[in-house]
Amino acid sequence: MQEIQLFKKFLQIEMERQKAMQELSEILGIDISFSKDEMIKNAQENFSRAISQKISDDFKKALRR
């Protein structure tokens, strides 16, 4: 269940990033925002990195015992 919350956190970050990119797009007059697929892909990649880091950290702690 914690993993779902973690993924939602990364997705929320991407949504906020998308909003900022849309605002910047309006200022610049060109579209530099992300597609929904890119937003989800970015969230998945960040989630995967975070989970991998947690597994690595937990494994290192287990080896020290």
CYANA upper distance limits for C-alpha pairs under 8 A (distance plus 0.5 A):
  1 MET  CA      5 GLN  CA      7.20
  2 GLN  CA      6 LEU  CA      6.67
  3 GLU  CA      7 PHE  CA      6.64
  4 ILE  CA      8 LYS  CA      6.66
  5 GLN  CA      9 LYS  CA      6.68
  6 LEU  CA     10 PHE  CA      6.98
  6 LEU  CA     47 PHE  CA      7.63
  7 PHE  CA     11 LEU  CA      6.64
  7 PHE  CA     43 ALA  CA      7.54
  7 PHE  CA     44 GLN  CA      7.84
  7 PHE  CA     47 PHE  CA      6.30
  8 LYS  CA     12 GLN  CA      6.51
  9 LYS  CA     13 ILE  CA      6.81
 10 PHE  CA     14 GLU  CA      6.82
 10 PHE  CA     43 ALA  CA      5.62
 10 PHE  CA     44 GLN  CA      8.32
 10 PHE  CA     46 ASN  CA      7.32
 10 PHE  CA     47 PHE  CA      7.04
 11 LEU  CA     15 MET  CA      6.72
 11 LEU  CA     39 MET  CA      7.92
 11 LEU  CA     40 ILE  CA      7.32
 11 LEU  CA     43 ALA  CA      5.62
 12 GLN  CA     16 GLU  CA      6.75
 13 ILE  CA     17 ARG  CA      6.63
 13 ILE  CA     43 ALA  CA      8.46
 14 GLU  CA     18 GLN  CA      6.51
 14 GLU  CA     39 MET  CA      6.28
 14 GLU  CA     40 ILE  CA      8.31
 14 GLU  CA     42 ASN  CA      7.71
 14 GLU  CA     43 ALA  CA      6.88
 15 MET  CA     19 LYS  CA      6.79
 15 MET  CA     39 MET  CA      7.71
 16 GLU  CA     20 ALA  CA      6.87
 17 ARG  CA     21 MET  CA      6.68
 18 GLN  CA     22 GLN  CA      6.62
 18 GLN  CA     33 SER  CA      6.57
 18 GLN  CA     34 PHE  CA      6.80
 18 GLN  CA     39 MET  CA      8.10
 19 LYS  CA     23 GLU  CA      6.81
 20 ALA  CA     24 LEU  CA      6.70
 21 MET  CA     25 SER  CA      6.48
 21 MET  CA     32 ILE  CA      6.85
 21 MET  CA     33 SER  CA      5.47
 21 MET  CA     34 PHE  CA      8.18
 22 GLN  CA     26 GLU  CA      6.84
 22 GLN  CA     31 ASP  CA      7.81
 22 GLN  CA     32 ILE  CA      7.66
 22 GLN  CA     33 SER  CA      5.92
 23 GLU  CA     27 ILE  CA      6.98
 24 LEU  CA     28 LEU  CA      6.60
 24 LEU  CA     32 ILE  CA      8.24
 25 SER  CA     29 GLY  CA      6.15
 25 SER  CA     30 ILE  CA      5.73
 25 SER  CA     31 ASP  CA      5.43
 25 SER  CA     32 ILE  CA      6.11
 25 SER  CA     33 SER  CA      7.30
 26 GLU  CA     30 ILE  CA      7.39
 26 GLU  CA     31 ASP  CA      8.05
 34 PHE  CA     38 GLU  CA      6.25
 34 PHE  CA     39 MET  CA      6.73
 35 SER  CA     39 MET  CA      6.80
 36 LYS  CA     40 ILE  CA      6.73
 37 ASP  CA     41 LYS  CA      6.54
 38 GLU  CA     42 ASN  CA      6.52
 39 MET  CA     43 ALA  CA      6.72
 40 ILE  CA     44 GLN  CA      6.55
 41 LYS  CA     45 GLU  CA      6.62
 42 ASN  CA     46 ASN  CA      6.69
 43 ALA  CA     47 PHE  CA      6.49
 44 GLN  CA     48 SER  CA      6.49
 45 GLU  CA     49 ARG  CA      6.72
 46 ASN  CA     50 ALA  CA      6.69
 47 PHE  CA     51 ILE  CA      6.65
 48 SER  CA     52 SER  CA      6.52
 49 ARG  CA     53 GLN  CA      6.59
 50 ALA  CA     54 LYS  CA      6.69
 51 ILE  CA     55 ILE  CA      6.65
 52 SER  CA     56 SER  CA      6.61
 53 GLN  CA     57 ASP  CA      6.54
 54 LYS  CA     58 ASP  CA      6.52
 55 ILE  CA     59 PHE  CA      6.52
 56 SER  CA     60 LYS  CA      6.66
 57 ASP  CA     61 LYS  CA      6.73
 58 ASP  CA     62 ALA  CA      6.68
 59 PHE  CA     63 LEU  CA      6.76
 60 LYS  CA     64 ARG  CA      6.93
 61 LYS  CA     65 ARG  CA      7.32
